[in-house]
Amino acid sequence: MHDAIFHSFFLIFCGAAAIATLALYGKQPLLVAYVALGVLLGPSGLKLTEDVALITDIAHIGIIFLLFLLGLDMQPGALLRVFRRITHVVVISSLIFAASAWAIAFGFGFTTTEALVIGAAMMFSSTIIGIKLLPVTVLHHRAGGELMIGMLLLQDFLAIVVLLVLAGSNLAEFDGLSILRALAALPLLVICALLAVHHVILKLFERYERMGEYMFLLSIGWCLGIAEFAHQLGLSREIGAFIAGISIATHPISQHLALSLKPLRDFFLILFFFTIGARFDLAVLHEIALPTLALGGAMLLLKPVTFRLLFLGQAQVGRQLSWDLGFRLGQCSEFSLLVAYLAATTGLIGNAASHLVQAATILTFLVSSYVIVLNFPNPIAVRDHLRRD
C-alpha cells in the first residue's frame, strides 16, 4: 500500500515537473499539462497509476484549502454586499445554462432524466480555474474579484442542493427534509465557527504568534476541523472550509496564514487536475464525440456572453470588466464532475451520459484555460505583460 502511494506520487510529480517544463517552453498553460499527464499515465493511457480513486480522495483536499484561502481574503461585510448584487445573476444564468444543455442532450437522444441531470451539471463554473487564474491584486482590491468570488460561492451552494437531491434519488421516497436540514445547518455552522474563533482560535494565534510551526498547524487543523463539521451537518466540506477562512478574515493574521498555506494548496491542486485526466475513460469517447463538441462548444460560447450581459448592468462593471468576468467564468465546474459521478452511481444516468458531462467539462477546462492564460492577466501567463501574481 505504501509502495503504491509512493509510486503514484513519484510518477505524478516527476511527470508533472517534466511536462510543465515542456509546457513552459511551448508557452502552454500548466493546467492543461497536468490534465494531459493524467490521461497519459492513467488507466486509459499507459496504466501506470491505476489506483486513481485514492489519488482523487487526496486531491480533493486541494479544493478544501482553496476555499479556506478564499475565505481568508474576504471581509464578511463585503461578501454580503456582493451576494445582494449578484443573486439574480446566479439564478438567471443557471436557468439559461441548464435549459440550453437539456435541449442539446435531449436532441442527441438522451432520456429526459439524463438530459435534466446533464443540464443541472452545466449550471456551474469552476472555482479552481476561476480563482487560480485570478491575480491576487484583483482578488484583494478590485470589485471584479469580489463579484467573481460571490458568483462562485453562490453557485457552490446551489451545487450542494443539486447533489443532495441526487443523493436522495435512489430512495423509494425522497426525503425533502435533507435539503431543509442542510439549509438550517448553514447558520448553525457560521455561529459555531464565530464563537470558536472569538473565544479560542484568535486567542491561541495571538499568544503563540511567534511560533510559525504552531501557527501553520493550527490553521490546518482549524480549516479541516470546520470542513468536517460542515460535512457532518449535511453541507459540503468546501463550504465549511470557506466559513473557517472568513471567520478569521478580519484579523491581521489571516494574510500571514494565506501566504503560508499557498504551497500546500498548489500541491493538492496538481493532484486534482491530474485525476481529472486519469479518471476519464477514452474507450467511450468515440460514442460521445459529437455530443461533447456540441455541449462543450455551446457552454464555451454561451457562458461568457451570458455573464457579460448580466454583469454589464452592475455598478463599477464596464464593458472590459464584464468580458473579463464572463471569460473567467466561462467553463464548467468540478461540481459538474461530482454531479455526473453521483448520478451514475444512483442509476439516474447511464455510462454515456456520465462521460458526456465529464468530457464536456474537461473540454471547457482546457479551452477556457487557454483563453484566460493567453488573453487576460493571470499568475501563470506565458506572456510577460499578462503575468500578474
Beta strands, then each sheet from edge to edge (+ up, - down):
end
